[in-house]
Amino acid sequence: MQRAIAGDAAAFGELIARHHTSALRLATVILGTSTGTDDVMQEATIRAWRQKQSIIADLGFRNWYLRVVTNTARNSRRASWRRSNLEMRAAVSEGTLSPNTGPADPAELAVKSSEREIVLAAMNQLKRNDRTVLALRFFEQLTETEMAGVMDCSPGTVKSRLSRALVRLRKQIEPLAKVTDP
């Protein structure tokens, strides 16, 4: 990290490559679709390089970079004219969200696929901030302290935002789950 801060492009590239998958997944969730994630990732990488002097050592590179990606994706999303009915399914079909690990029973896979579709449909109905906090916690598995660093707020704020987002997600899932029950 120190070499990257000092301007070593190779060291910076290694750090970016190490955290690319997490950053891509986060950008996809914030945008709600895989469309435009390449542009966001490129823009975030350029911004990160230009702002490398502002890396916060206590936060660590990963969390600092995820903050840059989060802000870049938010800006891109804000600039986009599409604000409703986002298509997170593209992220699932491309394998950037929750890839299956290992072989499984076909019946079990069908249930998991059905459950995933319900959760993604419910996530699509949430506001951007709710999707972000849920993605950081459950897709990226960050701690509340790490999330606070990425979101630039206190851990208490993260805890309350996460709690409220989970309540809203449950409210969105209930009607969808009833529709798919026999």
N, C-alpha and C positions, 0 to 999 in steps of 0.2 A: 504494500500500500504506500509506503514511504517513497519507493521508486516511482510509482505512478504519480504521486503528488508532485514529485520533482520534475515530471515531464517525460518520463520513460514510457514511450508509446507501447512498447512490447509488454511491459508490466501492466499497464492500464488495460491493454487488450486481453491479457490473461484473466484479469479480474472480471472484466465484462463477460468473457466467454464462460467463466465459472458460474455466473449468476444469470445467464441469458434465459434459461428455461423458466426460472421463477419469475423473472421480469416479464417475459412474454405471456405467461399465464395470467399474471396480474393485469397487464395491459388489456388482454382479451376480456377479462371479467369487467374491467372498468368501462371499456368500449361497448361491451355486450355482444360483440361479434369479432370474428377474426379479421374481418375487412378493416384495413387501416392499421393493423398492429405492426406491420413491417415499417410503415412510415413513422409510427409513434416510437418504435424501438430505435430507428435511425436518428430521429430527432432527440430522443432521450440520451443516446450515446454521445451525440455532438454536444448537447448541453452539459452532460456530465464531464466531458473532456474540458470544456471551457471553464467549468466551475470546479475543477479538481482541487483547487486550493481551498475550497470550502468543505472538503471532506471532514466530517466530525469523527475524530479518532474513537471517542467513547461510543459512538453509534455503530461504528464498523462500516466497512465498505458496502456490504450487502444491503443493510438497512438504509444507508445513505443513497445508494443507487436505486433501490425500490422507491424511495421518496421522490427521486427525480423522475422515474418512470410513472409513478402515480400522478404527479403534477402535470407531466406532459400528456398523459392519457386524458386526464380531466380537461385540460385545455383543448385538446383535439375534440373531445366529446362535446364540450361547450360550443365549439365552433361549428360543429356538425348540425345540419338542419333536422336530422332525424333524432327525435327525443323519446319515441315510444315504441313499444313492441320490438325489443331488441332480440337478435338471433344468436343466443349463446350456443345453440345446437351446433353451429359451425365449429366452435372450439372443441366440442366433444368429438365430433366426427373426424376432426384433424388430430385428435389424440393429445391436445394440449391441456386438457382438464381430466383429472382422475383416471389415468389409464388403468386398465385391469392388470393385475399382477398374477400370473400363473393360470393354469388350466382350471376350469370349474365345470360343474354340472350344467347342462344346457338349460334346465328349468331354473336353476339358481341365477344364471346369467340373464334370463328373461325377466325375472323379478327385479334384479339389480338394474337392468336397463329401464324397466318401467318406473322404478323409484327415481332413477337419475333424471328421467324425462320430467317427472312431476316436480322435482326440486328445481331443475333448470327453468321450467315454465314459471314456477313461483318466483325464482330469482329475477327473471325478466320483468316481472311486474313491480319489483322494488325500485326505490330511488337509488341513484348513483352512490351516495354515501353508505347506504345499507349494503349494497353489493360489495363495495370496497372493503368495509370492515369484516364482512363475512368471508371474502376471498382471502384476506390476509390471515385470518385466524384458521380457517378450515382447509383452504387450498394450499396456502404457504406454511401453515402450522407455526406461525410466529407467536411468541409470548405476548402478553399485554404490554410489557415494557418495550419489546421490539416494535410492536405495532404503534406505540406512542411515538417512537422515534420516526417511523415512516410517515405517520399521519401528522406529526408536529403538534402533538397535544399531550396532555398528562395521561398517565395510566388509568386514573379514575375516569377520565372522559372516555377513554377507549372502552373501559368496562361497561359504562352506562350505554354507550352507542351500540356495543355488541349485544347487550341485553335487549335493548329496544329493537334492534334489527332482527334478532331471533324471534321475538314476539310477532313482528310483522311478517316474517317468513312463515311462521306457523299458521298465521291467519290466511296467508296466500295458499299454503299447501292443503289445508283442510278441505276447501271446496274441490280442489283438483283431485285429491285422493278419493273423495266420494264419487266423483264422476267415473273413475277407473275401477272402482270396486264392483264386483258382479252383483 
